[in-house]
Amino acid sequence: MTSLGLTTEEDVWREELPGLGEVELRNIVTVIRGRSPSMVIVVAHRDNDGAGTAADNPSGTAALIELARPYGALGAAEPPVPQRTLVLVSTDGGAWGGAGAARLASRIGEQGDVVAVLVLHGLARPGVPQLAIGAGAVASPARALVGTAAARVAEQVGVAPELPSAPAQLVALGIPLALGEQAPFLQRGMAAVALTGAPPDSGEAVDARVRVNALAGLGRAAEALIGSLDATPRRSFGTADSLFLDERRVVGGWALRLLLAIAVAPFAVGVVDLLARARRRGVSVRPAFRALRSRILVCLYAGALLWLATVVGVLPSGAQYPFPPTGPAAGDWSPVGVGILAAALVGGWALARRRLARRLAPSPSETLAGYVAALVWLGGLSVVVAAARPYAVLFLLPSLYAWLWLPRASSHVARMALFALGLSGPVGGVLVLAGSLGTSVSDVARYLVELAGIGYIGPSTVLLALAWTAAAAQLGALALGRYAPYAAGQEPPPPGLVRTSVARAARRRAGTSQASGM
């Protein structure tokens, strides 16, 4: 940039990245002043994880430099002046979750007045180009920006870019998960899209001329898009949570949220009816709720072990960035530590199971109470999810309406089929996510655990998932015929290990105090 006659600034900071530890990072910023202070920002990260190719991301860096070249004009008496201020940024940490983009978004967001952000990534990948538009459940770029970007790509490349599939967008809205350097800008209210080449190939050799043609075509598309953004009378393209069916057809986020909230209502009515029927029959639900409570405590214990595994270094730790699912940070687990924590989890479940083990077949009323407790818990959970994480209701809906019929299923086969159908929500989400990330189901499951460990998937989302797991565990025990009420239904239940230990410790302390007084 300096050789073109342009002035650059460096933003240097230190940060702990998963898989790298604490490192020094550096964004290189070039500002080309325009007639208006409103900004068009172009971003390309220049690092990779050591396993990348020339497409990831020297191609984006090369395009960034070429976009700056006309404004340097060392040999010209008067370089051209854009209408908008053009900010060109070479970011660091892009291959490790977008640390540089997040840093830039936080600093630019303080200044405001951003028309749009264009991210360049992997432009030398041959194949159909793509537009990355997601930022989880927070926001997505306005339809006008996506349509303009798609039109410029189609003009220069001859083919319209692909958008993420509707199922992939829905899954990302529900988790929420936002990969790509466009996400930090969208999360701060700045319209952003990422222009990329096709996903990485399977390793087969590609002719260099093909890569050059891909880079040239997407480079021209980026230049044309910047020209359109520079000439637009818009102050900003804005953001909204939307579902893009294509670059022209968009479903508003408000409509999706309303539809999902309405979808919960019939289940809530059904649960209320089931609870009323149980009460008319005089069914005691306390032992069933105590059994559910034990399962909830075991799930919370598992969540605490996940947090501990991250703190002690068994799982990757660092800043809350969505590092690549196939990068060096992913799968960086300590086998010994994982074994110890797994043993601790099994031990905790074994202690809880002592009060849940089936010794005698439960009566029909006890079985009904088990269903009532779990379904009432699911009903309350669905209301909380609809209010706090409305898109996550997508993962709940199959379990709500399949498991509501479990009390009426008369055969073991029917119960197992209904229970399996209820699991299709989260299982389907993992399958869709594996397809969009190009990795296996086991890798996706491990990846989600890692993101929860570093806090990128927030504690509230983790708690909601654990609460659902507890209900699924109780209903699974009922479907398998392994359910028993807490402490075989004794009322009141005898003290368990925790209460017994606390009482024993209190007696010892009281005895010690009396001996000291004497």
Kinemage of the C-alpha trace (Angstrom):
@kinemage 1
@onewidth
@group {chain A} dominant
@subgroup {mainchain}
@vectorlist {calphas} color= white
{ca met a 1} P 0.000 0.000 0.000
{ca thr a 2} L 2.824 2.358 0.834
{ca ser a 3} L 4.479 1.660 -2.524
{ca leu a 4} L 1.292 2.874 -4.205
{ca gly a 5} L 1.632 6.225 -2.466
{ca leu a 6} L -1.033 5.516 0.126
{ca thr a 7} L -0.756 6.035 3.880
{ca thr a 8} L -1.321 3.069 6.157
{ca glu a 9} L -1.955 2.767 9.868
{ca glu a 10} L -1.361 -0.267 12.078
{ca asp a 11} L -3.597 -1.369 14.905
{ca val a 12} L -1.580 -3.723 17.133
{ca trp a 13} L -2.960 -5.651 20.095
{ca arg a 14} L -2.537 -8.926 21.948
{ca glu a 15} L -5.190 -11.576 22.369
{ca glu a 16} L -5.513 -15.222 23.357
{ca leu a 17} L -6.775 -17.306 20.442
{ca pro a 18} L -7.969 -20.927 20.742
{ca gly a 19} L -5.215 -23.192 19.449
{ca leu a 20} L -2.532 -20.462 19.485
{ca gly a 21} L -2.476 -18.999 22.973
{ca glu a 22} L -1.650 -15.332 23.493
{ca val a 23} L -0.321 -13.739 20.309
{ca glu a 24} L 0.296 -10.298 18.862
{ca leu a 25} L -2.162 -9.365 16.119
{ca arg a 26} L -1.986 -6.530 13.624
{ca asn a 27} L -4.581 -4.904 11.367
{ca ile a 28} L -3.264 -2.740 8.526
{ca val a 29} L -5.676 0.065 7.621
{ca thr a 30} L -5.645 2.279 4.514
{ca val a 31} L -8.109 5.170 4.419
{ca ile a 32} L -8.862 6.859 1.090
{ca arg a 33} L -10.735 10.045 1.919
{ca gly a 34} L -13.860 10.677 -0.125
{ca arg a 35} L -16.166 13.647 -0.580
{ca ser a 36} L -18.396 12.192 2.131
{ca pro a 37} L -17.306 10.905 5.552
{ca ser a 38} L -19.630 7.901 5.216
{ca met a 39} L -17.554 4.763 4.715
{ca val a 40} L -17.417 1.778 2.419
{ca ile a 41} L -15.185 -0.827 4.102
{ca val a 42} L -13.344 -3.616 2.288
{ca val a 43} L -11.767 -6.368 4.400
{ca ala a 44} L -9.445 -9.281 3.598
{ca his a 45} L -7.562 -11.339 6.167
{ca arg a 46} L -3.971 -12.169 5.234
{ca asp a 47} L -3.230 -15.089 7.588
{ca asn a 48} L -4.023 -18.792 7.335
{ca asp a 49} L -3.769 -21.768 9.658
{ca gly a 50} L -0.714 -23.261 7.948
{ca ala a 51} L -2.724 -25.737 5.911
{ca gly a 52} L -4.277 -23.304 3.434
{ca thr a 53} L -3.586 -22.717 -0.238
{ca ala a 54} L -3.049 -19.635 -2.358
{ca ala a 55} L -6.821 -19.255 -2.407
{ca asp a 56} L -6.964 -18.755 1.362
{ca asn a 57} L -6.329 -15.914 1.649
{ca pro a 58} L -3.459 -14.361 -0.386
{ca ser a 59} L -6.019 -14.057 -3.179
{ca gly a 60} L -8.161 -11.751 -1.039
{ca thr a 61} L -5.082 -9.750 -0.075
{ca ala a 62} L -4.045 -9.432 -3.736
{ca ala a 63} L -7.511 -8.184 -4.652
{ca leu a 64} L -7.383 -5.660 -1.795
{ca ile a 65} L -4.127 -4.223 -3.125
{ca glu a 66} L -5.426 -4.056 -6.691
{ca leu a 67} L -8.556 -2.258 -5.537
{ca ala a 68} L -6.331 0.362 -3.899
{ca arg a 69} L -4.049 0.838 -6.918
{ca pro a 70} L -6.163 3.414 -8.848
{ca tyr a 71} L -6.342 5.673 -5.799
{ca gly a 72} L -2.570 5.706 -5.327
{ca ala a 73} L -1.793 6.962 -8.841
{ca leu a 74} L 1.846 7.819 -8.130
{ca gly a 75} L 2.344 9.070 -11.656
{ca ala a 76} L -0.857 11.117 -11.802
{ca ala a 77} L -1.023 14.754 -10.870
{ca glu a 78} L -4.385 14.334 -9.147
{ca pro a 79} L -5.542 10.880 -7.940
{ca pro a 80} L -9.273 10.166 -8.231
{ca val a 81} L -11.408 10.973 -5.197
{ca pro a 82} L -14.264 8.569 -4.362
{ca gln a 83} L -17.665 9.841 -3.332
{ca arg a 84} L -17.546 7.800 -0.120
{ca thr a 85} L -14.544 7.343 2.138
{ca leu a 86} L -13.007 3.996 1.223
{ca val a 87} L -11.436 2.013 4.075
{ca leu a 88} L -9.269 -0.946 3.016
{ca val a 89} L -8.213 -3.252 5.845
{ca ser a 90} L -5.885 -6.247 5.896
{ca thr a 91} L -6.992 -8.081 9.031
{ca asp a 92} L -5.153 -10.547 11.232
{ca gly a 93} L -6.530 -13.660 12.918
{ca gly a 94} L -9.031 -14.351 10.150
{ca ala a 95} L -8.183 -18.060 10.020
{ca trp a 96} L -8.686 -18.313 13.796
{ca gly a 97} L -12.224 -17.022 14.123
{ca gly a 98} L -12.042 -13.501 12.699
{ca ala a 99} L -10.261 -11.745 15.562
{ca gly a 100} L -9.084 -8.879 13.350
{ca ala a 101} L -12.540 -8.332 11.851
{ca ala a 102} L -14.087 -8.274 15.341
{ca arg a 103} L -11.490 -5.740 16.465
{ca leu a 104} L -12.138 -3.555 13.422
{ca ala a 105} L -15.915 -3.794 13.811
{ca ser a 106} L -15.742 -2.653 17.428
{ca arg a 107} L -13.527 0.320 16.560
{ca ile a 108} L -15.378 1.355 13.405
{ca gly a 109} L -18.697 0.920 15.170
{ca glu a 110} L -17.714 3.688 17.568
{ca gln a 111} L -17.301 6.081 14.607
{ca gly a 112} L -20.530 5.062 12.845
{ca asp a 113} L -21.803 6.093 9.395
{ca val a 114} L -20.881 2.892 7.509
{ca val a 115} L -22.677 2.378 4.198
{ca ala a 116} L -21.668 -1.271 3.815
{ca val a 117} L -18.819 -3.750 4.383
{ca leu a 118} L -17.406 -6.123 1.745
{ca val a 119} L -15.278 -9.082 2.844
{ca leu a 120} L -12.976 -10.785 0.308
{ca his a 121} L -12.078 -14.394 0.989
{ca gly a 122} L -10.779 -17.242 -1.154
{ca leu a 123} L -11.329 -15.496 -4.471
{ca ala a 124} L -9.014 -17.860 -6.366
{ca arg a 125} L -11.157 -20.921 -5.674
{ca pro a 126} L -12.634 -22.167 -8.946
{ca gly a 127} L -16.316 -22.918 -9.148
{ca val a 128} L -19.557 -21.083 -8.458
{ca pro a 129} L -18.892 -18.012 -6.271
{ca gln a 130} L -20.760 -17.602 -2.989
{ca leu a 131} L -22.097 -14.835 -0.791
{ca ala a 132} L -21.837 -15.352 2.978
{ca ile a 133} L -24.571 -13.315 4.651
{ca gly a 134} L -25.177 -14.749 8.122
{ca ala a 135} L -24.567 -13.510 11.629
{ca gly a 136} L -26.511 -16.051 13.613
{ca ala a 137} L -29.779 -14.863 15.131
{ca val a 138} L -28.558 -11.280 15.350
{ca ala a 139} L -28.841 -9.823 11.870
{ca ser a 140} L -28.424 -10.277 8.142
{ca pro a 141} L -27.705 -7.722 5.420
{ca ala a 142} L -30.518 -5.854 3.714
{ca arg a 143} L -31.974 -7.411 0.571
{ca ala a 144} L -30.816 -4.400 -1.476
{ca leu a 145} L -27.162 -5.062 -0.599
{ca val a 146} L -27.402 -8.802 -1.316
{ca gly a 147} L -29.200 -8.135 -4.601
{ca thr a 148} L -26.614 -5.551 -5.684
{ca ala a 149} L -23.719 -7.850 -4.825
{ca ala a 150} L -25.323 -10.772 -6.683
{ca ala a 151} L -25.951 -8.604 -9.754
{ca arg a 152} L -22.335 -7.381 -9.921
{ca val a 153} L -21.015 -10.943 -9.600
{ca ala a 154} L -23.359 -12.209 -12.327
{ca glu a 155} L -22.269 -9.389 -14.658
{ca gln a 156} L -18.547 -10.048 -14.228
{ca val a 157} L -18.445 -13.830 -13.784
{ca gly a 158} L -21.418 -14.876 -15.877
{ca val a 159} L -23.136 -16.835 -13.103
{ca ala a 160} L -25.123 -15.725 -10.076
{ca pro a 161} L -23.469 -16.442 -6.710
{ca glu a 162} L -24.886 -19.072 -4.389
{ca leu a 163} L -26.374 -18.176 -1.019
{ca pro a 164} L -26.456 -20.525 1.980
{ca ser a 165} L -29.401 -22.909 1.772
{ca ala a 166} L -32.564 -22.077 3.710
{ca pro a 167} L -32.047 -25.028 6.143
{ca ala a 168} L -28.456 -23.914 6.779
{ca gln a 169} L -29.629 -20.358 7.494
{ca leu a 170} L -32.331 -21.620 9.854
{ca val a 171} L -29.848 -23.786 11.763
{ca ala a 172} L -27.430 -20.853 12.056
{ca leu a 173} L -30.271 -18.665 13.331
{ca gly a 174} L -31.235 -21.229 15.937
{ca ile a 175} L -27.858 -22.092 17.476
{ca pro a 176} L -26.727 -19.228 16.788
{ca leu a 177} L -23.534 -19.756 14.784
{ca ala a 178} L -21.944 -17.186 12.477
{ca leu a 179} L -18.816 -18.123 10.553
{ca gly a 180} L -17.086 -15.561 8.372
{ca glu a 181} L -15.662 -12.094 8.836
{ca gln a 182} L -18.946 -10.451 7.853
{ca ala a 183} L -20.516 -11.580 11.145
{ca pro a 184} L -18.865 -9.097 13.572
{ca phe a 185} L -20.017 -6.166 11.436
{ca leu a 186} L -23.581 -7.454 11.137
{ca gln a 187} L -23.680 -8.023 14.883
{ca arg a 188} L -22.968 -4.311 15.346
{ca gly a 189} L -25.601 -3.142 12.899
{ca met a 190} L -23.381 -2.663 9.808
{ca ala a 191} L -24.594 -4.259 6.569
{ca ala a 192} L -21.918 -6.710 5.380
{ca val a 193} L -21.480 -9.509 2.852
{ca ala a 194} L -18.536 -11.807 2.199
{ca leu a 195} L -17.623 -12.611 -1.392
{ca thr a 196} L -15.905 -15.986 -1.638
{ca gly a 197} L -14.993 -18.641 -4.144
{ca ala a 198} L -16.388 -22.149 -4.078
{ca pro a 199} L -15.737 -24.230 -0.923
{ca pro a 200} L -12.254 -25.790 -0.718
{ca asp a 201} L -11.817 -28.666 -3.128
{ca ser a 202} L -11.012 -32.191 -1.997
{ca gly a 203} L -7.312 -31.758 -2.718
{ca glu a 204} L -7.178 -32.460 -6.435
{ca ala a 205} L -4.823 -30.285 -8.448
{ca val a 206} L -6.358 -27.281 -10.226
{ca asp a 207} L -4.676 -25.572 -13.161
{ca ala a 208} L -3.148 -22.232 -12.150
{ca arg a 209} L -4.847 -20.507 -15.076
{ca val a 210} L -8.228 -21.587 -13.718
{ca arg a 211} L -7.404 -20.022 -10.367
{ca val a 212} L -6.198 -16.823 -12.035
{ca asn a 213} L -9.429 -16.570 -14.029
{ca ala a 214} L -11.485 -17.090 -10.872
{ca leu a 215} L -9.517 -14.393 -9.054
{ca ala a 216} L -9.797 -11.968 -11.980
{ca gly a 217} L -13.550 -12.461 -12.316
{ca leu a 218} L -14.349 -12.017 -8.627
{ca gly a 219} L -11.859 -9.140 -8.414
{ca arg a 220} L -13.756 -7.298 -11.156
{ca ala a 221} L -17.025 -8.086 -9.372
{ca ala a 222} L -15.651 -6.618 -6.129
{ca glu a 223} L -14.514 -3.485 -7.973
{ca ala a 224} L -17.929 -3.083 -9.610
{ca leu a 225} L -19.702 -3.579 -6.278
{ca ile a 226} L -17.546 -0.932 -4.622
{ca gly a 227} L -18.441 1.429 -7.482
{ca ser a 228} L -22.140 0.774 -6.886
{ca leu a 229} L -21.779 1.330 -3.157
{ca asp a 230} L -19.814 4.509 -3.758
{ca ala a 231} L -22.551 5.899 -6.002
{ca thr a 232} L -25.556 4.865 -3.907
{ca pro a 233} L -27.589 7.663 -2.318
{ca arg a 234} L -28.257 5.439 0.687
{ca arg a 235} L -26.892 6.476 4.042
{ca ser a 236} L -26.708 2.800 5.036
{ca phe a 237} L -28.131 -0.469 3.774
{ca gly a 238} L -29.096 -1.532 7.287
{ca thr a 239} L -29.538 -4.996 8.803
{ca ala a 240} L -32.396 -7.266 9.836
{ca asp a 241} L -32.739 -10.925 10.753
{ca ser a 242} L -34.095 -12.485 7.558
{ca leu a 243} L -34.234 -15.767 5.688
{ca phe a 244} L -32.964 -15.472 2.102
{ca leu a 245} L -34.576 -17.931 -0.292
{ca asp a 246} L -32.512 -16.279 -3.035
{ca glu a 247} L -31.157 -12.777 -3.685
{ca arg a 248} L -34.674 -11.478 -4.452
{ca arg a 249} L -36.999 -13.492 -2.196
{ca val a 250} L -36.657 -12.858 1.520
{ca val a 251} L -38.751 -13.919 4.511
{ca gly a 252} L -38.728 -11.330 7.272
{ca gly a 253} L -37.439 -12.381 10.657
{ca trp a 254} L -40.504 -10.975 12.424
{ca ala a 255} L -42.726 -13.339 10.426
{ca leu a 256} L -40.557 -16.333 11.320
{ca arg a 257} L -40.495 -15.445 15.008
{ca leu a 258} L -44.270 -14.976 15.077
{ca leu a 259} L -44.841 -18.290 13.311
{ca leu a 260} L -42.576 -20.140 15.735
{ca ala a 261} L -44.244 -18.551 18.764
{ca ile a 262} L -47.658 -19.567 17.467
{ca ala a 263} L -46.400 -23.115 16.841
{ca val a 264} L -45.718 -23.565 20.564
{ca ala a 265} L -49.268 -22.703 21.619
{ca pro a 266} L -51.032 -26.020 20.724
{ca phe a 267} L -48.436 -27.971 22.680
{ca ala a 268} L -48.974 -25.751 25.719
{ca val a 269} L -52.733 -26.392 25.499
{ca gly a 270} L -52.129 -30.142 25.256
{ca val a 271} L -49.852 -30.140 28.306
{ca val a 272} L -52.402 -28.203 30.354
{ca asp a 273} L -55.057 -30.747 29.378
{ca leu a 274} L -52.763 -33.646 30.333
{ca leu a 275} L -52.001 -32.069 33.713
{ca ala a 276} L -55.731 -31.522 34.345
{ca arg a 277} L -56.489 -35.175 33.539
{ca ala a 278} L -53.767 -36.331 35.936
{ca arg a 279} L -55.116 -34.160 38.730
{ca arg a 280} L -58.678 -35.454 38.199
{ca arg a 281} L -57.337 -38.990 38.602
{ca gly a 282} L -55.584 -38.021 41.823
{ca val a 283} L -52.131 -38.808 40.393
{ca ser a 284} L -49.257 -37.771 42.667
{ca val a 285} L -46.596 -36.056 40.541
{ca arg a 286} L -44.118 -35.172 43.288
{ca pro a 287} L -41.960 -38.323 42.910
{ca ala a 288} L -41.914 -37.792 39.135
{ca phe a 289} L -40.766 -34.192 39.500
{ca arg a 290} L -38.089 -35.319 41.953
{ca ala a 291} L -36.860 -37.836 39.353
{ca leu a 292} L -36.774 -35.042 36.779
{ca arg a 293} L -34.937 -32.821 39.249
{ca ser a 294} L -32.220 -35.474 39.630
{ca arg a 295} L -31.782 -35.612 35.866
{ca ile a 296} L -31.614 -31.810 35.679
{ca leu a 297} L -28.907 -31.773 38.356
{ca val a 298} L -26.897 -34.387 36.452
{ca cys a 299} L -27.150 -32.260 33.287
{ca leu a 300} L -26.030 -29.163 35.196
{ca tyr a 301} L -23.155 -31.207 36.607
{ca ala a 302} L -22.149 -32.104 33.032
{ca gly a 303} L -22.234 -28.398 32.130
{ca ala a 304} L -20.003 -27.592 35.098
{ca leu a 305} L -17.537 -30.271 33.961
{ca leu a 306} L -17.475 -28.694 30.480
{ca trp a 307} L -16.610 -25.337 32.026
{ca leu a 308} L -13.926 -26.963 34.182
{ca ala a 309} L -12.454 -28.750 31.150
{ca thr a 310} L -11.995 -25.407 29.410
{ca val a 311} L -10.526 -23.707 32.478
{ca val a 312} L -7.896 -26.411 33.105
{ca gly a 313} L -6.965 -26.719 29.414
{ca val a 314} L -8.529 -30.076 28.598
{ca leu a 315} L -10.559 -28.349 25.846
{ca pro a 316} L -9.448 -25.360 23.725
{ca ser a 317} L -9.641 -22.022 25.514
{ca gly a 318} L -9.294 -18.419 24.458
{ca ala a 319} L -11.330 -15.516 23.128
{ca gln a 320} L -14.907 -16.109 22.052
{ca tyr a 321} L -14.362 -16.496 18.321
{ca pro a 322} L -15.829 -19.227 16.070
{ca phe a 323} L -12.520 -20.753 15.004
{ca pro a 324} L -12.694 -23.011 11.917
{ca pro a 325} L -14.187 -26.452 12.662
{ca thr a 326} L -11.339 -28.237 10.851
{ca gly a 327} L -8.485 -25.988 11.986
{ca pro a 328} L -5.701 -26.783 14.452
{ca ala a 329} L -7.725 -25.527 17.435
{ca ala a 330} L -10.571 -27.953 16.749
{ca gly a 331} L -10.067 -31.340 18.354
{ca asp a 332} L -7.189 -30.073 20.518
{ca trp a 333} L -8.299 -32.154 23.518
{ca ser a 334} L -6.194 -33.750 26.210
{ca pro a 335} L -7.012 -37.499 26.139
{ca val a 336} L -6.041 -37.987 29.784
{ca gly a 337} L -8.074 -34.996 30.906
{ca val a 338} L -11.075 -36.095 28.864
{ca gly a 339} L -10.856 -39.553 30.443
{ca ile a 340} L -10.786 -38.115 33.959
{ca leu a 341} L -13.739 -35.811 33.287
{ca ala a 342} L -15.697 -38.637 31.635
{ca ala a 343} L -15.108 -40.792 34.721
{ca ala a 344} L -16.310 -37.909 36.912
{ca leu a 345} L -19.469 -37.595 34.794
{ca val a 346} L -20.174 -41.329 34.986
{ca gly a 347} L -19.592 -41.246 38.750
{ca gly a 348} L -22.053 -38.372 39.165
{ca trp a 349} L -24.680 -40.200 37.143
{ca ala a 350} L -24.110 -43.394 39.147
{ca leu a 351} L -24.797 -41.509 42.387
{ca ala a 352} L -27.978 -39.976 40.989
{ca arg a 353} L -29.144 -43.282 39.515
{ca arg a 354} L -29.286 -44.936 42.936
{ca arg a 355} L -32.592 -43.111 43.547
{ca leu a 356} L -33.829 -43.624 39.961
{ca ala a 357} L -33.070 -47.320 39.464
{ca arg a 358} L -36.120 -49.435 38.681
{ca arg a 359} L -36.674 -52.196 41.228
{ca leu a 360} L -40.398 -52.743 40.731
{ca ala a 361} L -42.578 -51.991 37.720
{ca pro a 362} L -44.213 -48.573 38.234
{ca ser a 363} L -47.970 -48.409 38.452
{ca pro a 364} L -49.949 -46.799 35.599
{ca ser a 365} L -50.449 -43.663 37.703
{ca glu a 366} L -46.703 -43.426 38.416
{ca thr a 367} L -45.944 -43.817 34.716
{ca leu a 368} L -48.474 -41.114 33.851
{ca ala a 369} L -46.896 -38.858 36.497
{ca gly a 370} L -43.499 -39.374 34.869
{ca tyr a 371} L -44.891 -38.231 31.512
{ca val a 372} L -46.696 -35.274 33.083
{ca ala a 373} L -43.582 -34.001 34.868
{ca ala a 374} L -41.379 -34.191 31.769
{ca leu a 375} L -43.973 -32.671 29.416
{ca val a 376} L -44.819 -29.834 31.816
{ca trp a 377} L -41.097 -29.086 32.039
{ca leu a 378} L -40.891 -29.112 28.228
{ca gly a 379} L -43.887 -26.776 28.057
{ca gly a 380} L -42.264 -24.231 30.346
{ca leu a 381} L -38.991 -24.603 28.487
{ca ser a 382} L -40.664 -24.017 25.118
{ca val a 383} L -42.201 -20.761 26.372
{ca val a 384} L -38.811 -19.564 27.636
{ca val a 385} L -37.117 -20.519 24.361
{ca ala a 386} L -39.833 -18.815 22.298
{ca ala a 387} L -39.226 -15.611 24.271
{ca ala a 388} L -35.436 -15.688 24.572
{ca arg a 389} L -34.223 -17.747 21.569
{ca pro a 390} L -37.201 -17.853 19.170
{ca tyr a 391} L -35.314 -19.500 16.301
{ca ala a 392} L -34.216 -22.351 18.586
{ca val a 393} L -37.882 -23.421 18.731
{ca leu a 394} L -37.124 -25.086 15.373
{ca phe a 395} L -35.101 -27.735 17.213
{ca leu a 396} L -37.816 -28.184 19.870
{ca leu a 397} L -40.904 -28.586 17.683
{ca pro a 398} L -40.430 -32.268 16.746
{ca ser a 399} L -39.934 -33.247 20.378
{ca leu a 400} L -42.948 -31.218 21.518
{ca tyr a 401} L -45.462 -32.778 19.185
{ca ala a 402} L -44.018 -36.297 18.960
{ca trp a 403} L -43.524 -36.740 22.713
{ca leu a 404} L -46.944 -35.311 23.554
{ca trp a 405} L -48.382 -38.564 22.159
{ca leu a 406} L -46.165 -40.840 24.248
{ca pro a 407} L -48.707 -41.277 27.103
{ca arg a 408} L -51.230 -42.597 24.570
{ca ala a 409} L -48.844 -45.015 22.838
{ca ser a 410} L -49.842 -48.555 23.775
{ca ser a 411} L -46.920 -50.554 22.344
{ca his a 412} L -43.195 -50.468 22.955
{ca val a 413} L -42.514 -50.055 19.221
{ca ala a 414} L -44.837 -47.045 18.988
{ca arg a 415} L -43.207 -45.399 21.995
{ca met a 416} L -39.724 -45.904 20.583
{ca ala a 417} L -40.780 -44.537 17.178
{ca leu a 418} L -42.295 -41.425 18.772
{ca phe a 419} L -39.243 -40.888 20.953
{ca ala a 420} L -36.889 -41.190 17.953
{ca leu a 421} L -39.066 -38.755 15.989
{ca gly a 422} L -38.749 -36.233 18.812
{ca leu a 423} L -34.960 -36.376 18.526
{ca ser a 424} L -35.101 -35.402 14.846
{ca gly a 425} L -34.928 -31.672 15.650
{ca pro a 426} L -31.411 -31.504 17.122
{ca val a 427} L -30.185 -34.454 15.046
{ca gly a 428} L -31.409 -32.816 11.844
{ca gly a 429} L -29.761 -29.545 12.855
{ca val a 430} L -26.416 -31.295 13.333
{ca leu a 431} L -26.761 -33.041 9.961
{ca val a 432} L -27.519 -29.763 8.168
{ca leu a 433} L -24.629 -28.054 9.930
{ca ala a 434} L -22.264 -30.886 8.990
{ca gly a 435} L -23.293 -30.521 5.356
{ca ser a 436} L -22.818 -26.738 5.302
{ca leu a 437} L -19.418 -26.972 7.037
{ca gly a 438} L -18.266 -29.921 4.930
{ca thr a 439} L -17.367 -32.082 7.900
{ca ser a 440} L -18.649 -35.167 9.723
{ca val a 441} L -21.428 -35.341 12.293
{ca ser a 442} L -18.996 -36.323 15.052
{ca asp a 443} L -16.774 -33.364 14.192
{ca val a 444} L -19.754 -31.002 14.343
{ca ala a 445} L -20.809 -32.357 17.753
{ca arg a 446} L -17.265 -31.928 19.046
{ca tyr a 447} L -17.089 -28.443 17.510
{ca leu a 448} L -20.282 -27.298 19.235
{ca val a 449} L -18.925 -28.533 22.570
{ca glu a 450} L -15.732 -26.532 21.985
{ca leu a 451} L -17.655 -23.364 21.091
{ca ala a 452} L -19.739 -23.780 24.242
{ca gly a 453} L -16.554 -24.272 26.265
{ca ile a 454} L -14.988 -20.970 25.148
{ca gly a 455} L -18.306 -19.164 25.629
{ca tyr a 456} L -19.056 -18.385 21.982
{ca ile a 457} L -22.256 -20.377 22.404
{ca gly a 458} L -23.441 -18.531 25.477
{ca pro a 459} L -24.296 -19.965 28.905
{ca ser a 460} L -28.006 -19.295 28.433
{ca thr a 461} L -28.079 -21.395 25.246
{ca val a 462} L -26.140 -24.173 26.982
{ca leu a 463} L -28.543 -24.144 29.958
{ca leu a 464} L -31.549 -24.375 27.653
{ca ala a 465} L -29.959 -27.327 25.843
{ca leu a 466} L -29.218 -29.075 29.149
{ca ala a 467} L -32.789 -28.474 30.349
{ca trp a 468} L -34.132 -30.117 27.189
{ca thr a 469} L -31.696 -33.014 27.641
{ca ala a 470} L -33.041 -33.684 31.141
{ca ala a 471} L -36.614 -33.937 29.844
{ca ala a 472} L -35.446 -36.139 26.971
{ca ala a 473} L -33.678 -38.445 29.454
{ca gln a 474} L -36.846 -38.926 31.524
{ca leu a 475} L -39.053 -39.500 28.487
{ca gly a 476} L -36.442 -41.858 27.048
{ca ala a 477} L -36.520 -43.906 30.254
{ca leu a 478} L -40.310 -44.052 30.011
{ca ala a 479} L -40.220 -45.091 26.343
{ca leu a 480} L -37.654 -47.802 27.063
{ca gly a 481} L -39.572 -49.091 30.066
{ca arg a 482} L -36.739 -48.169 32.456
{ca tyr a 483} L -38.489 -45.378 34.361
{ca ala a 484} L -39.005 -45.415 38.125
{ca pro a 485} L -40.235 -42.586 40.378
{ca tyr a 486} L -37.674 -41.020 42.698
{ca ala a 487} L -36.867 -43.294 45.660
{ca ala a 488} L -39.513 -45.792 44.463
{ca gly a 489} L -42.206 -43.188 45.150
{ca gln a 490} L -41.667 -42.997 48.933
{ca glu a 491} L -43.272 -39.951 50.498
{ca pro a 492} L -41.381 -38.216 51.957
{ca pro a 493} L -38.256 -39.685 50.357
{ca pro a 494} L -35.444 -40.779 52.693
{ca pro a 495} L -32.411 -38.482 52.730
{ca gly a 496} L -29.940 -39.090 49.927
{ca leu a 497} L -26.167 -38.930 49.819
{ca val a 498} L -25.966 -35.128 49.819
{ca arg a 499} L -28.380 -34.557 52.697
{ca thr a 500} L -26.856 -37.421 54.667
{ca ser a 501} L -23.338 -36.024 54.234
{ca val a 502} L -24.433 -32.516 55.204
{ca ala a 503} L -26.227 -33.804 58.298
{ca arg a 504} L -23.204 -35.898 59.291
{ca ala a 505} L -20.900 -32.906 58.890
{ca ala a 506} L -23.266 -30.720 60.931
{ca arg a 507} L -23.321 -33.283 63.752
{ca arg a 508} L -19.536 -33.492 63.777
{ca arg a 509} L -19.261 -29.718 63.913
{ca ala a 510} L -21.783 -29.548 66.729
{ca gly a 511} L -19.903 -32.240 68.632
{ca thr a 512} L -16.606 -30.408 68.147
{ca ser a 513} L -18.142 -27.165 69.399
{ca gln a 514} L -19.489 -28.879 72.536
{ca ala a 515} L -16.116 -30.474 73.253
{ca ser a 516} L -14.402 -27.085 72.905
{ca gly a 517} L -16.927 -25.493 75.273
{ca met a 518} L -16.270 -28.139 77.917
